């Protein structure tokens, strides 16, 4: 029988380390350490401290910056995990000189980077330019969507948040009633404690929504209509596309039942389909056409076929056509005997709308059309192919390779600062891998 050397994971060994020897030339950490110590002007951090005479010594901003950027290069964005790495990982120990900053110190340092990030980012770019890593041949723009530090359930229009807050208040009222009734019964104390904790939690949620509604103004879109805002991070927005696939739905193929043989003989599905075909095949009432609405182009007024006045809803360009739109008042449509010939749905809440074109269509060359013509030209196709290889690999490297696929801060300025730190990691990696070749 073969014999193997004995090993024991429980044994302890004292290993002498010289931190400078752990930062090997040619590595990312070596480049990071050299650039921060020799190329960045860290005097921008001086105004943060008032301990020249009194107070405890502060952590050197150079140490904190090295630790944070190196953590980002390894896909670590949590301040607690960064602090843990400074205690357990040799490279983190070497970069921080074993100073072991607390996670709250790291979190505050990252949170306040929006005050100083611009000159630091510029200095790293200047280092790249000095090593001929900026070609100056093309300036390409691209974008990506990253999740923010905000929950979707805290999003909504002002009306939606009002309804949510009222619903929570009703739930609290019901729970209080049940809780008070349970006081007179033999309820286990752990159940009563859990119910009381749930009531307190819902009351805090309701108070948070009330505070937001009392202080934050209504968010309006480009057309002046209310849009959703987020209580946690007002600068954030909903991501409409599903991650990776970019499909707004769980089933991309709405004909999947026809493709899947398991549904071929489904009685329930076939009955439902037959009922839908029957409903679609029925007689559809003929609805009024725009010609049956009484439109006066001189006074720019309109009346519906019944004779009710309509209010002017819009006048302007829709695409390349000047258009004017009118809408019937809601109360007139609600009580109208001919609404089945006018409205698409009998229970429709808003009044009927009608639009009229003004004059002939103007062939306006929009910016989008001009851009299409540029891209479709031979030079445009050549430039576009260069763009694909210039800017898109940056997002692929940061999101996929580095794992920097979400933001941990809130607010546009802080998120922008964190994104610039992500980009600094990308540029420092270029210096580490290509700087010696181009220099």
C-alpha positions in Angstrom: 0.0 0.0 0.0 1.3 3.5 -0.9 2.6 5.7 1.8 2.2 9.5 1.9 3.8 12.2 3.9 1.9 13.1 7.0 0.1 16.4 7.2 -1.9 18.2 9.9 -4.2 21.2 9.3 -4.3 21.9 13.1 -0.7 22.7 13.5 0.6 26.2 14.0 3.6 27.8 12.3 5.0 31.2 12.9 6.0 32.8 9.6 8.2 36.0 9.6 6.9 38.5 7.0 8.4 41.7 5.6 5.4 43.5 4.2 7.5 45.2 1.5 8.5 41.8 0.1 4.9 40.8 -0.3 4.2 43.6 -2.9 5.9 42.0 -5.9 6.8 44.0 -9.0 4.6 43.4 -12.0 1.5 42.9 -9.9 -1.6 45.1 -9.6 -0.8 45.8 -5.9 2.7 46.9 -6.8 1.4 49.4 -9.4 -1.3 50.6 -7.0 1.2 51.1 -4.2 3.6 53.0 -6.5 1.0 55.3 -8.1 -0.6 56.3 -4.8 2.8 57.0 -3.1 4.4 58.8 -6.0 1.9 60.1 -8.5 -1.2 61.2 -6.6 -1.6 64.4 -4.7 -3.2 63.4 -1.4 -3.2 66.9 0.0 -7.0 67.0 -0.9 -7.6 65.0 2.2 -5.9 67.4 4.6 -9.0 69.5 5.2 -10.8 66.6 6.7 -8.6 66.5 9.8 -8.3 68.8 12.8 -5.8 66.9 14.9 -2.6 68.9 14.4 -2.4 69.5 18.2 -5.1 67.6 19.9 -6.9 64.4 19.1 -5.8 60.9 18.1 -3.7 60.2 15.0 -5.8 59.4 12.0 -5.3 56.6 9.5 -3.2 57.8 6.5 -5.5 58.4 3.5 -2.9 56.7 1.3 -3.4 53.5 3.3 -7.2 53.7 3.1 -7.1 54.5 -0.6 -4.8 51.5 -1.4 -6.9 49.1 0.6 -10.2 50.2 -1.0 -8.9 50.2 -4.6 -7.2 46.8 -4.1 -10.5 45.4 -2.6 -12.4 46.7 -5.6 -9.9 45.0 -7.9 -10.9 41.7 -6.1 -14.6 42.4 -6.3 -14.9 43.3 -2.6 -17.2 46.3 -1.9 -18.4 45.6 1.6 -16.5 47.7 4.2 -16.8 44.8 6.7 -15.2 42.4 4.3 -12.5 44.9 3.5 -11.7 45.2 7.2 -11.7 41.5 7.6 -9.3 41.1 4.7 -7.0 43.6 6.4 -6.8 41.2 9.3 -6.5 37.9 7.5 -5.1 38.5 3.9 -1.3 39.0 3.6 -1.5 41.4 0.6 -4.1 43.5 2.4 -1.8 43.5 5.5 1.1 44.6 3.3 -0.7 47.4 1.6 -2.1 48.7 4.9 1.1 48.1 6.8 -1.0 45.9 9.2 -2.8 49.0 10.5 -6.2 47.1 10.5 -8.6 50.0 10.0 -12.1 49.5 11.4 -15.0 48.9 9.0 -16.7 52.1 10.0 -13.5 54.1 9.1 -13.4 52.4 5.7 -17.1 53.1 5.1 -16.8 56.7 6.0 -13.8 57.1 3.8 -15.6 55.6 0.8 -18.8 57.6 1.5 -16.9 61.0 1.4 -14.8 60.2 -1.7 -17.2 62.4 -3.8 -15.4 65.5 -2.2 -11.9 64.5 -3.6 -12.4 61.9 -6.3 -12.1 64.3 -9.4 -8.4 65.2 -9.0 -7.4 61.7 -8.0 -9.1 60.3 -11.1 -7.4 62.9 -13.3 -4.0 62.1 -11.9 -4.4 58.4 -12.7 -5.4 59.4 -16.3 -2.3 61.6 -16.5 -0.2 58.6 -15.5 -1.9 56.6 -18.3 -1.2 59.4 -20.8 2.4 59.5 -19.7 2.8 55.8 -20.5 1.1 56.3 -24.0 -2.0 54.3 -22.9 -4.4 56.9 -24.3 -4.3 56.8 -28.1 -6.2 60.1 -28.7 -7.7 58.5 -31.8 -11.2 57.9 -30.7 -13.5 59.2 -28.0 -16.3 56.6 -27.5 -19.3 56.8 -25.2 -21.3 53.9 -23.8 -23.3 53.1 -20.7 -24.6 50.3 -18.5 -27.2 49.7 -15.9 -26.1 48.7 -12.4 -28.3 48.1 -9.3 -28.2 50.7 -6.6 -28.4 50.5 -2.9 -32.2 51.0 -3.0 -35.1 48.5 -2.8 -37.8 48.5 -5.5 -40.6 48.2 -2.9 -39.7 51.7 -1.7 -40.4 53.1 -5.2 -43.7 54.6 -6.5 -45.5 57.8 -7.5 -46.9 60.0 -4.8 -50.4 58.5 -5.3 -48.9 54.9 -5.0 -47.0 55.8 -1.9 -50.1 57.3 -0.4 -52.1 54.1 -1.0 -49.3 52.0 0.4 -49.1 54.1 3.5 -52.9 53.9 4.0 -52.7 50.1 3.5 -50.0 49.8 6.1 -52.0 51.9 8.6 -55.0 49.7 8.1 -52.9 46.6 8.7 -51.5 48.1 11.9 -55.0 49.0 13.1 -56.2 45.4 12.5 -53.2 43.9 14.2 -53.6 46.2 17.2 -57.2 45.1 17.5 -56.3 41.5 17.4 -53.4 42.1 19.8 -55.7 43.8 22.3 -58.2 41.0 22.1 -55.4 38.5 22.7 -54.4 40.3 25.9 -57.6 38.9 27.5 -56.8 35.4 26.3 -54.1 32.9 27.2 -51.7 33.7 24.4 -48.1 32.4 24.6 -45.8 35.3 25.4 -43.6 34.6 22.4 -46.5 35.1 20.0 -47.5 38.4 21.7 -43.9 39.6 21.5 -43.6 38.7 17.8 -46.9 40.5 17.0 -45.8 43.6 18.9 -42.5 43.6 17.0 -44.4 43.4 13.7 -46.6 46.3 14.7 -43.6 48.4 15.6 -41.9 47.6 12.3 -45.0 48.5 10.2 -45.4 51.8 12.2 -41.8 52.7 11.4 -42.4 52.0 7.7 -45.5 54.1 7.7 -43.7 57.0 9.5 -40.9 56.8 6.9 -43.4 57.0 4.0 -45.2 59.9 5.7 -42.0 61.8 6.2 -41.1 61.4 2.5 -44.5 62.5 1.4 -44.3 65.6 3.6 -40.8 66.7 2.5 -40.2 65.4 -1.0 -41.9 67.1 -4.0 -43.7 65.1 -6.7 -41.4 63.8 -9.4 -42.5 64.8 -12.9 -41.4 63.3 -16.2 -40.6 65.1 -19.5 -44.3 65.3 -20.3 -45.2 66.7 -16.9 -46.8 63.4 -15.7 -45.9 61.9 -12.3 -43.2 59.3 -12.4 -41.9 56.9 -9.7 -39.4 58.0 -7.1 -37.5 56.1 -4.5 -37.7 56.9 -0.8 -34.3 55.4 0.1 -32.4 56.9 -2.9 -34.3 59.7 -4.7 -31.7 59.8 -7.4 -32.1 56.2 -8.4 -34.5 54.8 -11.1 -36.1 51.4 -11.8 -34.1 49.1 -14.0 -36.6 48.0 -16.7 -34.6 45.1 -18.1 -34.0 41.7 -16.6 -30.4 41.1 -15.8 -28.4 39.3 -18.5 -31.3 38.7 -20.9 -32.7 42.2 -21.0 -36.3 40.8 -21.3 -39.1 42.3 -19.4 -40.9 39.1 -18.5 -40.2 35.6 -17.3 -41.2 33.9 -20.6 -39.7 35.5 -23.6 -41.6 33.2 -26.0 -45.3 33.8 -25.7 -45.9 30.8 -28.0 -44.1 28.4 -25.7 -47.2 26.3 -25.2 -47.3 25.5 -28.9 -43.7 24.5 -28.8 -43.9 22.3 -25.6 -45.6 19.0 -26.3 -46.7 18.8 -22.7 -49.3 21.4 -23.4 -50.5 20.0 -26.7 -53.4 18.0 -25.1 -54.0 20.3 -22.1 -57.8 20.3 -21.6 -57.7 23.5 -19.5 -55.5 25.4 -22.0 -57.6 24.3 -25.0 -60.9 25.3 -23.3 -59.5 28.7 -22.5 -58.2 29.2 -26.0 -61.5 28.2 -27.5 -63.3 30.8 -25.2 -60.9 33.5 -26.3 -61.4 32.7 -30.0 -65.2 32.8 -29.5 -65.0 36.2 -27.8 -62.7 37.6 -30.5 -65.0 36.3 -33.2 -68.1 38.1 -32.0 -69.6 41.3 -33.5 -67.7 44.4 -32.5 -69.6 47.6 -32.3 -68.5 50.2 -34.8 -66.8 53.1 -33.0 -66.9 56.7 -33.9 -64.2 57.9 -36.3 -62.4 61.3 -35.9 -64.5 62.5 -38.9 -67.6 62.3 -36.7 -66.1 64.7 -34.1 -66.9 68.4 -34.8 -63.5 70.1 -35.0 -63.2 73.8 -35.7 -59.7 74.7 -36.9 -60.3 78.4 -36.6 -61.1 78.4 -32.9 -59.3 75.2 -32.2 -62.3 73.7 -30.4 -63.9 70.3 -30.7 -67.2 68.6 -29.7 -67.9 64.9 -29.5 -70.6 63.3 -31.7 -73.1 63.8 -28.8 -72.3 67.5 -28.7 -70.3 67.7 -25.5 -67.4 70.1 -25.4 -63.8 68.7 -25.3 -60.7 70.3 -23.8 -57.5 70.8 -25.8 -55.1 68.3 -24.6 -52.0 68.8 -26.8 -50.8 70.7 -29.8 -47.4 70.2 -31.3 -45.2 67.8 -33.2 -45.6 64.0 -32.9 -42.7 62.7 -34.8 -42.7 64.8 -38.0 -46.4 65.7 -38.0 -48.0 68.7 -36.3 -51.0 67.4 -34.4 -53.7 68.7 -32.1 -55.5 66.5 -29.6 -58.7 66.8 -27.6 -60.3 64.8 -24.8 -63.8 64.5 -23.5 -64.4 65.4 -19.9 -64.6 62.3 -17.7 -68.1 63.0 -16.3 -69.6 63.4 -19.8 -68.2 60.0 -20.9 -69.3 58.3 -17.8 -73.0 59.1 -18.2 -73.1 59.0 -22.0 -75.6 56.5 -23.7 -73.3 56.1 -26.7 -70.1 55.4 -24.8 -70.1 51.8 -26.2 -69.5 53.4 -29.7 -66.8 55.7 -28.5 -64.8 54.1 -25.7 -62.7 51.0 -26.2 -63.7 49.7 -22.8 -67.0 50.5 -21.1 -65.3 50.9 -17.7 -62.6 53.2 -19.0 -61.8 55.9 -16.5 -60.5 58.7 -18.7 -62.6 60.4 -21.4 -62.3 59.6 -25.1 -59.4 61.2 -27.0 -59.2 62.3 -30.6 -56.4 63.8 -32.7 -56.3 65.8 -35.9 -53.3 66.5 -38.1 -52.5 70.1 -39.0 -51.2 70.7 -42.5 -49.0 68.3 -44.4 -46.3 66.2 -42.9 -43.0 68.1 -42.4 -40.0 66.0 -43.4 -37.8 67.1 -40.6 -34.4 65.5 -40.2 -34.2 64.6 -36.6 -30.9 64.0 -34.7 -31.7 60.3 -34.6 -32.1 60.1 -38.4 -28.9 62.1 -38.9 -27.1 59.6 -36.6 -28.5 56.6 -38.5 -27.2 58.1 -41.7 -23.8 58.6 -40.1 -23.6 55.0 -38.8 -24.8 53.5 -42.1 -22.0 55.3 -44.0 -18.8 53.4 -44.8 -16.8 55.6 -42.4 -19.5 55.3 -39.8 -19.4 51.5 -39.9 -15.6 51.6 -39.6 -15.7 53.9 -36.6 -18.5 51.9 -34.9 -16.4 48.7 -35.2 -13.6 50.6 -33.4 -16.0 51.8 -30.8 -17.0 48.2 -29.9 -13.4 47.3 -29.1 -12.7 50.6 -27.3 -15.3 51.2 -24.7 -17.4 48.0 -24.3 -14.5 45.9 -22.9 -14.3 48.4 -20.0 -17.8 47.5 -18.8 -17.1 43.8 -19.4 -13.9 44.0 -17.3 -15.5 45.9 -14.4 -18.8 43.9 -14.3 -17.8 40.4 -15.2 -14.1 40.1 -14.4 -13.9 42.3 -11.3 -17.5 41.6 -10.1 -18.2 45.3 -9.6 -21.8 44.9 -10.7 -23.7 47.1 -8.1 -23.3 50.3 -6.1 -23.2 50.3 -2.4 -23.7 54.1 -1.8 -26.8 56.3 -2.2 -27.2 59.6 -3.9 -26.0 60.6 -7.4 -22.8 62.3 -6.3 -21.6 59.4 -4.1 -22.5 56.8 -6.7 -20.6 58.8 -9.4 -17.6 58.9 -7.0 -17.8 55.1 -6.5 -18.0 54.6 -10.3 -14.9 56.7 -10.8 -13.1 54.5 -8.3 -14.2 51.5 -10.3 -12.7 53.2 -13.4 -9.5 54.0 -11.5 -9.1 50.2 -10.8 -9.5 49.6 -14.5 -6.9 52.2 -15.4 -4.5 51.0 -12.8 -4.7 47.5 -14.1 -3.9 48.9 -17.6 -0.8 50.6 -16.1 0.2 47.3 -14.4 -0.2 45.1 -17.5 0.6 47.4 -20.4 2.5 50.3 -18.9 6.0 48.8 -19.2 5.2 47.7 -22.8 4.2 51.2 -23.9 6.8 53.2 -21.9 
